[in-house]
Amino acid sequence: MKIITNISIALLLISSSATADNNEILSWQDCVSAAISRNPDLRSAREKIAQSSADRQISKSAVLPQVNAVAGVSGSRNEYGDTGTSSSGNTYSYSVTARQLLFDGFKSIYEIRYANSSLEISRYDYESTSAQIRYDLRYAFIQLLKAQESIHIYKEIYDLRKKNLKLVNMRYLAGREHKGSLLTAEANLAQAEADTEQAERNMSLYQRNLLKEMGIAEFRPVKISGDLFKSAEKTDKPDFNSIAFISPAFKSIREQIKLSEYNIQSAKAGYSPEVYATAGIGKSGTEPVPENTTFTAGVEASINIFEGGKTSSSVSRAEAEYRQLAADEESLKNMLTATLENKWISWQNSINDFEIQQKFLEAAEERAKIGEAQYSIGQLSFDNWIIIEDNLVTRKKSLLETAAGVLNAEAEWIQARGGTLDYER
């Protein structure tokens, strides 16, 4: 059974290696480029910008001349009861009219500015969406990179446990070790085997998650290039207030405040009259091409005398919205600066943890070499020796988790400061 188990593990590792070699290899830049062009949430955000741009053009149309052309024909029939006769005929008419806004209390101007601010907000929303997608993509990338590295680490652990079992078995056969130690060594090898199998199964899940964030629906095995254990450098403490001010979320709420100001002015314009210049030219007659021509020109003005308090209520609502957004701006600023500091500290702390775990692993490896030599000549008991070996395994796994933690903490820091997918270009 031991021989069969060893062969199955070896075949699994060989199969995993061969499969990985055939996988498509993607860099982080490859993943970013795919997400920019294919992620559906990002495409949706771009279409919202297009909608806001169209709304801006619509708002501009209010200050441009409005020209209409009308053509018509109508028929009539007259019956004369006294004589029993009747007559019928057609009347043809053609006209072109123009209407130009002269004054509306600058309501149209403020509505154009409102539309401009709405367009800016949609752009900031796009940046926020891009920042979230970048984080999700980066997290999926790190998870897959971690899974790839775990295959190698679990193989090292498997080889270590296999060597441990061989040493314990030799001492057991020589009568210098009891069966409990042998069973413990066998259980440790079985655990290493299970860890390897689980890591292999998890690979497809992390590959699928990465493809999803890239906007690729069809599954295909991929492999990514990158160094999970690359040492990160600490940074000086930044100015969190300055970073908060240039984040997409803060720029968006500042633009919303401007939008609210325009909304107030637009609502107040409801008290002003609307003045238009009008002009027209038309022809009408009984012939398909009438000879009679009529010219018209004038100025018309209108003002609301009573509308049930609609305008005053609109102004009150717009002013209340402005005050609400001002309070939201203060709250968001406080939240952003706190979040930024928290994420930066977590990132720096994770770098410290990684450096410490490297030292612990180095010490554990050295201690394991000494412990193995002492156990093989009987200077160290199994119970003490296996503690040293277990510590080495734990340190290998801890370094894997800590290395991934550094990259995840960095990704969270970049997201907090509003780093988008374009941040990588």
C-alpha positions as CSV (number, residue, x, y, z in Angstrom):
1,M,0.0,0.0,0.0
2,K,2.9,2.4,0.8
3,I,4.4,1.7,-2.6
4,I,1.1,2.3,-4.4
5,T,0.6,5.5,-2.4
6,N,4.0,6.8,-3.3
7,I,3.5,6.0,-7.0
8,S,0.1,7.7,-7.0
9,I,1.5,10.9,-5.5
10,A,4.4,10.9,-8.0
11,L,2.0,10.4,-10.9
12,L,-0.2,13.2,-9.6
13,L,2.8,15.6,-9.3
14,I,4.0,14.7,-12.8
15,S,0.5,15.1,-14.2
16,S,0.1,18.5,-12.5
17,S,3.5,19.6,-13.9
18,A,2.7,18.5,-17.4
19,T,-0.7,20.1,-17.3
20,A,0.7,23.4,-16.0
21,D,3.3,23.4,-18.8
22,N,0.5,23.2,-21.4
23,N,-1.4,26.0,-19.8
24,E,-1.6,29.5,-21.4
25,I,0.7,31.7,-19.4
26,L,-0.6,35.2,-18.6
27,S,1.2,38.1,-17.0
28,W,-0.5,40.7,-14.8
29,Q,-0.5,43.1,-17.7
30,D,-2.3,40.5,-19.9
31,C,-5.0,40.2,-17.3
32,V,-5.4,44.0,-17.0
33,S,-5.7,44.4,-20.8
34,A,-8.3,41.7,-21.1
35,A,-10.3,43.2,-18.2
36,I,-10.3,46.7,-19.7
37,S,-11.7,45.5,-23.0
38,R,-13.9,42.6,-21.9
39,N,-15.2,43.0,-18.3
40,P,-19.0,43.6,-18.6
41,D,-19.2,45.9,-15.5
42,L,-16.6,48.2,-17.0
43,R,-18.3,48.1,-20.4
44,S,-21.6,49.1,-18.6
45,A,-19.9,52.0,-16.9
46,R,-18.6,53.2,-20.3
47,E,-22.1,53.1,-21.7
48,K,-23.3,55.2,-18.8
49,I,-20.7,57.9,-19.8
50,A,-22.1,57.7,-23.4
51,Q,-25.7,58.2,-22.0
52,S,-24.6,61.2,-20.0
53,S,-22.8,62.7,-23.0
54,A,-26.0,62.4,-25.0
55,D,-28.0,64.0,-22.2
56,R,-25.6,67.0,-22.3
57,Q,-26.3,67.4,-26.0
58,I,-30.0,67.2,-25.4
59,S,-29.8,70.0,-22.8
60,K,-27.9,72.2,-25.2
61,S,-30.7,71.9,-27.8
62,A,-32.9,74.1,-25.6
63,V,-30.9,77.3,-26.4
64,L,-30.8,76.5,-30.2
65,P,-33.4,77.6,-32.7
66,Q,-36.4,75.2,-33.0
67,V,-37.5,74.9,-36.6
68,N,-40.5,73.0,-37.8
69,A,-41.9,72.4,-41.3
70,V,-45.6,71.4,-41.8
71,A,-47.4,70.4,-45.0
72,G,-51.0,69.5,-45.2
73,V,-54.1,69.0,-47.4
74,S,-57.7,69.1,-46.3
75,G,-60.9,68.4,-48.3
76,S,-64.3,70.0,-48.0
77,R,-67.8,69.4,-49.4
78,N,-70.7,71.8,-49.4
79,E,-74.3,70.8,-50.1
80,Y,-77.0,73.3,-50.9
81,G,-80.4,72.0,-49.8
82,D,-82.5,74.6,-51.8
83,T,-81.0,73.8,-55.1
84,G,-79.9,70.2,-54.5
85,T,-76.4,71.0,-55.7
86,S,-73.0,70.5,-54.0
87,S,-69.4,71.6,-54.3
88,S,-66.1,70.2,-53.1
89,G,-62.5,71.2,-53.1
90,N,-59.1,70.7,-51.5
91,T,-57.0,73.2,-49.6
92,Y,-53.2,72.9,-49.5
93,S,-50.9,74.5,-46.9
94,Y,-47.2,74.6,-46.3
95,S,-45.4,76.4,-43.5
96,V,-42.0,76.7,-41.8
97,T,-41.8,78.2,-38.3
98,A,-38.9,79.0,-36.1
99,R,-38.7,79.6,-32.4
100,Q,-35.7,81.0,-30.5
101,L,-35.4,81.2,-26.7
102,L,-34.4,84.7,-25.7
103,F,-34.6,84.6,-21.9
104,D,-35.8,82.1,-19.3
105,G,-34.0,83.3,-16.2
106,F,-30.9,81.4,-17.3
107,K,-32.7,78.1,-16.5
108,S,-31.4,76.5,-19.7
109,I,-27.8,77.6,-18.9
110,Y,-28.0,76.0,-15.5
111,E,-29.5,72.9,-17.0
112,I,-26.6,72.7,-19.4
113,R,-24.1,73.0,-16.5
114,Y,-26.1,70.4,-14.6
115,A,-25.7,68.0,-17.6
116,N,-22.0,68.8,-17.7
117,S,-21.6,67.9,-14.0
118,S,-23.7,64.7,-14.6
119,L,-21.2,63.7,-17.3
120,E,-18.3,64.3,-14.9
121,I,-20.0,62.2,-12.2
122,S,-20.5,59.3,-14.7
123,R,-16.7,59.5,-15.4
124,Y,-15.9,59.4,-11.7
125,D,-18.3,56.5,-11.3
126,Y,-16.4,54.7,-14.1
127,E,-13.2,55.2,-12.2
128,S,-14.7,53.8,-9.0
129,T,-16.0,50.8,-11.0
130,S,-12.6,50.4,-12.5
131,A,-10.9,50.5,-9.1
132,Q,-13.2,47.8,-7.8
133,I,-12.6,45.6,-10.8
134,R,-8.9,46.1,-10.4
135,Y,-9.0,44.9,-6.8
136,D,-11.2,41.9,-7.7
137,L,-8.9,41.0,-10.6
138,R,-5.8,41.5,-8.5
139,Y,-7.2,39.3,-5.7
140,A,-8.1,36.6,-8.2
141,F,-4.6,36.8,-9.7
142,I,-3.0,36.5,-6.2
143,Q,-5.2,33.6,-5.3
144,L,-4.1,31.7,-8.5
145,L,-0.5,32.6,-8.0
146,K,-0.7,31.4,-4.4
147,A,-2.3,28.1,-5.6
148,Q,0.5,27.6,-8.1
149,E,3.1,28.2,-5.4
150,S,1.3,25.9,-3.0
151,I,1.8,23.0,-5.4
152,H,5.5,23.4,-5.1
153,I,5.5,23.9,-1.3
154,Y,3.2,20.9,-0.7
155,K,5.5,18.8,-2.8
156,E,8.4,19.9,-0.6
157,I,6.3,19.0,2.5
158,Y,5.4,15.7,0.9
159,D,9.1,14.9,0.2
160,L,9.9,15.9,3.8
161,R,7.2,13.7,5.3
162,K,8.2,10.8,3.0
163,K,11.8,11.1,4.2
164,N,10.6,11.3,7.8
165,L,8.6,8.1,7.4
166,K,11.5,6.3,5.9
167,L,13.8,7.3,8.9
168,V,11.1,6.4,11.5
169,N,10.5,3.1,9.7
170,M,14.2,2.2,9.8
171,R,14.3,2.8,13.5
172,Y,11.1,0.9,14.1
173,L,12.4,-2.1,12.2
174,A,15.6,-1.9,14.3
175,G,13.4,-1.9,17.4
176,R,14.4,1.6,18.5
177,E,11.1,3.2,17.8
178,H,7.5,2.3,18.9
179,K,4.6,1.8,16.5
180,G,2.9,5.1,17.6
181,S,5.7,7.0,16.1
182,L,5.4,5.1,12.9
183,L,1.7,5.7,12.7
184,T,2.2,9.4,13.3
185,A,4.7,9.6,10.5
186,E,2.3,7.7,8.2
187,A,-0.5,10.1,9.1
188,N,1.7,13.1,8.4
189,L,2.5,11.7,5.0
190,A,-1.2,11.1,4.3
191,Q,-1.9,14.7,5.3
192,A,0.8,16.0,2.9
193,E,-0.9,13.8,0.2
194,A,-4.3,15.3,0.9
195,D,-2.9,18.9,0.9
196,T,-1.4,18.2,-2.5
197,E,-4.6,16.8,-3.9
198,Q,-6.7,19.7,-2.5
199,A,-4.3,22.3,-4.0
200,E,-4.6,20.7,-7.4
201,R,-8.4,20.7,-7.2
202,N,-8.4,24.4,-6.1
203,M,-6.4,25.4,-9.2
204,S,-9.4,25.2,-11.5
205,L,-11.5,27.2,-9.2
206,Y,-9.0,30.1,-9.0
207,Q,-8.4,29.9,-12.8
208,R,-12.2,30.3,-13.3
209,N,-12.3,33.2,-10.9
210,L,-9.5,35.0,-12.7
211,L,-11.1,34.4,-16.1
212,K,-14.4,35.8,-14.8
213,E,-12.8,39.0,-13.7
214,M,-11.1,39.3,-17.1
215,G,-14.6,39.0,-18.7
216,I,-14.0,35.6,-20.2
217,A,-16.9,33.3,-19.8
218,E,-15.4,30.2,-21.4
219,F,-13.2,28.2,-19.0
220,R,-9.7,27.3,-20.1
221,P,-6.7,26.3,-18.0
222,V,-4.3,29.2,-17.6
223,K,-1.1,29.8,-15.7
224,I,0.1,33.1,-14.5
225,S,3.7,34.5,-14.2
226,G,4.7,36.3,-11.1
227,D,6.8,36.2,-7.9
228,L,4.7,35.6,-4.8
229,F,7.7,35.9,-2.5
230,K,9.1,39.1,-4.0
231,S,10.2,41.4,-1.1
232,A,8.1,44.6,-0.9
233,E,9.6,47.9,0.2
234,K,8.1,50.0,3.0
235,T,7.0,53.5,2.2
236,D,6.9,56.7,4.1
237,K,3.6,57.7,5.6
238,P,1.7,59.6,3.0
239,D,-0.6,62.6,3.3
240,F,-4.0,60.8,3.6
241,N,-6.0,64.0,3.2
242,S,-4.4,64.8,-0.1
243,I,-5.0,61.3,-1.4
244,A,-8.6,61.4,-0.3
245,F,-9.2,64.6,-2.2
246,I,-8.2,63.1,-5.5
247,S,-10.0,59.8,-5.1
248,P,-12.9,59.1,-7.5
249,A,-15.4,58.9,-4.7
250,F,-14.5,62.3,-3.3
251,K,-14.3,64.0,-6.7
252,S,-17.8,62.5,-7.4
253,I,-19.4,64.0,-4.4
254,R,-17.8,67.4,-5.0
255,E,-19.3,67.3,-8.5
256,Q,-22.6,66.3,-7.0
257,I,-22.5,69.5,-4.8
258,K,-21.9,71.6,-7.9
259,L,-24.7,69.8,-9.6
260,S,-27.0,70.6,-6.7
261,E,-26.0,74.3,-6.9
262,Y,-27.1,74.4,-10.5
263,N,-30.3,72.6,-9.6
264,I,-31.1,75.4,-7.1
265,Q,-30.5,78.1,-9.7
266,S,-32.5,76.2,-12.2
267,A,-35.4,75.9,-9.8
268,K,-35.3,79.6,-8.9
269,A,-35.5,80.4,-12.6
270,G,-39.1,79.1,-12.5
271,Y,-40.0,82.5,-11.1
272,S,-38.8,84.3,-14.3
273,P,-40.7,84.7,-17.5
274,E,-39.9,82.8,-20.6
275,V,-39.4,85.0,-23.7
276,Y,-39.2,83.6,-27.3
277,A,-38.7,85.1,-30.7
278,T,-40.9,83.5,-33.4
279,A,-40.9,83.7,-37.2
280,G,-42.7,81.8,-39.9
281,I,-43.4,81.6,-43.6
282,G,-46.3,79.7,-45.2
283,K,-48.4,79.2,-48.3
284,S,-52.0,78.1,-48.6
285,G,-54.6,77.8,-51.3
286,T,-56.7,75.5,-53.4
287,E,-53.9,74.7,-55.8
288,P,-51.2,72.1,-55.0
289,V,-48.6,74.9,-55.3
290,P,-50.3,77.9,-53.7
291,E,-49.3,81.4,-54.8
292,N,-50.3,83.1,-51.6
293,T,-47.4,83.6,-49.1
294,T,-47.7,84.6,-45.5
295,F,-44.9,86.0,-43.3
296,T,-45.1,86.1,-39.5
297,A,-42.7,87.4,-36.9
298,G,-43.1,88.3,-33.2
299,V,-42.1,87.9,-29.6
300,E,-44.0,85.9,-27.0
301,A,-43.6,85.9,-23.3
302,S,-45.1,83.7,-20.6
303,I,-44.9,83.6,-16.8
304,N,-46.4,81.3,-14.2
305,I,-48.9,83.2,-12.1
306,F,-50.1,80.3,-9.9
307,E,-48.9,76.7,-9.9
308,G,-49.8,75.5,-6.4
309,G,-46.3,76.3,-4.9
310,K,-44.5,74.0,-7.3
311,T,-41.6,76.4,-7.9
312,S,-41.0,77.3,-4.3
313,S,-41.2,73.6,-3.3
314,S,-38.7,72.7,-6.0
315,V,-36.3,75.4,-4.6
316,S,-36.7,74.2,-1.0
317,R,-36.0,70.6,-2.1
318,A,-32.9,71.6,-4.1
319,E,-31.5,73.6,-1.1
320,A,-32.1,70.7,1.2
321,E,-30.3,68.4,-1.2
322,Y,-27.4,70.8,-1.2
323,R,-27.2,70.8,2.6
324,Q,-27.4,67.0,2.6
325,L,-24.6,66.6,0.1
326,A,-22.4,69.1,2.1
327,A,-22.8,66.8,5.2
328,D,-22.2,63.7,3.1
329,E,-19.0,65.3,1.8
330,E,-17.6,65.9,5.3
331,S,-18.6,62.3,6.3
332,L,-17.0,60.8,3.2
333,K,-13.8,62.8,3.7
334,N,-13.5,61.5,7.3
335,M,-14.2,57.9,6.2
336,L,-11.8,58.0,3.3
337,T,-8.9,59.3,5.4
338,A,-9.5,56.7,8.1
339,T,-9.8,53.9,5.5
340,L,-6.6,55.1,3.7
341,E,-4.6,55.1,7.0
342,N,-6.0,51.7,8.0
343,K,-5.1,50.1,4.6
344,W,-1.7,51.7,4.5
345,I,-0.9,50.5,8.1
346,S,-2.1,47.0,7.2
347,W,0.1,46.9,4.2
348,Q,3.2,48.0,6.1
349,N,2.4,45.6,8.9
350,S,2.1,42.7,6.4
351,I,5.6,43.5,5.1
352,N,6.9,43.3,8.6
353,D,5.1,40.0,9.1
354,F,6.6,38.6,5.9
355,E,10.1,39.6,6.8
356,I,9.7,37.9,10.2
357,Q,8.2,34.7,8.7
358,Q,11.2,34.5,6.4
359,K,13.5,34.6,9.4
360,F,11.4,32.0,11.2
361,L,11.5,29.7,8.2
362,E,15.3,30.1,7.9
363,A,15.6,29.2,11.6
364,A,13.2,26.3,11.3
365,E,15.1,24.8,8.3
366,E,18.4,25.0,10.2
367,R,16.9,23.5,13.3
368,A,15.3,20.7,11.2
369,K,18.7,19.7,9.8
370,I,20.2,19.5,13.3
371,G,17.2,17.7,14.6
372,E,17.2,15.1,11.9
373,A,20.9,14.3,12.5
374,Q,20.3,14.1,16.3
375,Y,17.2,11.8,15.8
376,S,19.0,9.5,13.4
377,I,21.7,8.7,16.0
378,G,19.3,8.6,18.9
379,Q,20.2,11.8,20.6
380,L,16.7,13.2,20.2
381,S,13.4,11.5,21.0
382,F,10.7,11.2,18.3
383,D,8.3,13.4,20.3
384,N,10.9,16.2,20.4
385,W,12.0,15.7,16.8
386,I,8.5,15.6,15.3
387,I,7.8,19.0,17.0
388,I,10.7,20.4,15.1
389,E,9.5,18.9,11.8
390,D,6.0,20.1,12.4
391,N,7.3,23.6,13.0
392,L,9.1,23.5,9.7
393,V,6.0,22.5,7.9
394,T,4.0,25.2,9.7
395,R,6.6,27.8,8.8
396,K,6.5,26.9,5.1
397,K,2.7,27.2,5.0
398,S,2.8,30.5,7.1
399,L,5.3,32.1,4.7
400,L,3.0,31.2,1.8
401,E,0.0,32.8,3.5
402,T,2.0,35.9,4.6
403,A,3.5,36.4,1.1
404,A,0.0,36.4,-0.4
405,G,-1.2,38.7,2.5
406,V,1.4,41.3,1.5
407,L,0.1,41.4,-2.1
408,N,-3.5,41.5,-0.9
409,A,-2.8,44.3,1.5
410,E,-1.2,46.3,-1.3
411,A,-4.2,45.7,-3.5
412,E,-6.5,47.0,-0.8
413,W,-4.3,50.1,-0.3
414,I,-4.4,50.8,-4.1
415,Q,-8.2,50.3,-4.2
416,A,-8.6,52.7,-1.2
417,R,-6.7,55.4,-3.0
418,G,-8.8,54.9,-6.1
419,G,-6.2,53.1,-8.3
420,T,-8.0,51.9,-11.5
421,L,-7.0,49.4,-14.1
422,D,-5.4,52.3,-16.0
423,Y,-3.2,52.6,-12.9
424,E,-1.1,49.7,-14.3
425,R,-0.5,51.4,-17.7
